Amino acid sequence: MSTQATEYPAPPAARPERATPGRDDIVVLAHGGGGEMMGRLISERILTRLGNPVLDDLTDGAILPCPTSKMVFTTDSFVVKPLEFPGGDIGRLAVCGTVNDLAVMGGLPLGLSLGLILEEGLELAQLDRILVSIKQAAQEAGVRVVTGDTKVIERGAGTGLLVNTAGVAALDPRIHVGFSRITPGDAVLVNGTLGDHGMAVMSVRNGLEFQTRISSDAAPLNGLIGVLPDAGIDLKFLRDATRGGLAGVLADVAERAGHSIEIEERRLPVRSNVEAAAEMLGFDVLNIANEGKAVFVVAERQAAAALEVMRRHRYGREAAIIGRVTDATPPLVELLTEAGGRRVVQRPYGEDLPRIC
């Protein structure tokens, strides 16, 4: 046996500790590790803002009473960039977007789940602002966050914060919406100005400034939608005009209902600064996402009454009757221009405005 000493490779150098300055001000990987730091993040930041008797138990799910025999369920994910923008932020967007998806199905929201995917390095002060925004939007919509989850990903793997929400609602027995209920002669309405959200995000992203600030229209619409059946309005169809904008919704209606739609350019409510921003950036306002606007289809005989009811609500003050359903074939969407011409309106081919919701 040889007596020569065996040489082993030197052990790898210890991985240096992350710099400690500012550690109390940002998200670190330990916030998602299931230990004390995660517990403090949840108890000191999330529960202090969103806490309620259901969420406070921190169980794996929420048990909710269901007052009707049918429920509405939806889920959505939000990846907007930047996280904060004029008129809102990713938190308000998540609550309003999920509530609106429930509301346009005739749902009375019962509870939301909240999944937070935090990127290491996110400033805790910014997270706090977004959590406050979530609380305020939920209170406005009359709904609670009842369950959730928190994960932390490595620095550089995301854009600060990603949010997933799901919502459950009781089906309002007074609301029966569907493509099959749409018939020629029906009126088409929107509850306010178009393109505000998409242009608010894009103007910040592109550093554009206007004399009048463009603000997102992110808002919960369940209250507005609820006052219409209260007034005896039979809602035939509802859809929130998010990605794909008004054009996307109307193209779906024409395709799925099998009827054409005419909309009048002069009746479309669009703010002048939004129109200017869209033209500057080369976008069609009809394709731009909205987060507080929906398309309403009602019988022609109820259109004026529906408009009056909508305009009495804070999120319907600029509502307009923009067109009607026709029996023209083949089924398509046409814009009657102010110059007297006609233009076929098609859904966007792809996503013209990425990361806006």
Secondary structure, DSSP 4 states (H G I P E B T S, - for coil): ---SPPPPPPPPPPPPPPP-TTGGGB--GGGGSSSHHHHHIIIIIIHHHH--TTGGG--SS------SS-EEEEEEEE--SSSEETTEEHHHHHHHHHHHHHHTTTEEEEEEEEEEEEETT-BHHHHHHHHHHHHHHHHHHT--EEEEEEEEE-TTSSSSEEEEEEEEEEE-TT----GGG--TT-EEEESS-SSHHHHHHHHHHTT---SS---------HHHHHHHHHTT----EEEE--TTHHHHHHHHHHHHH--EEEEEGGG----HHHHHHHHHHT--GGGS--SS-EEEEE-GGGHHHHHHHHHTSTT-TT-EEEEEEE--SS--EEEE-TTS-EEEE---SS-SSTT--
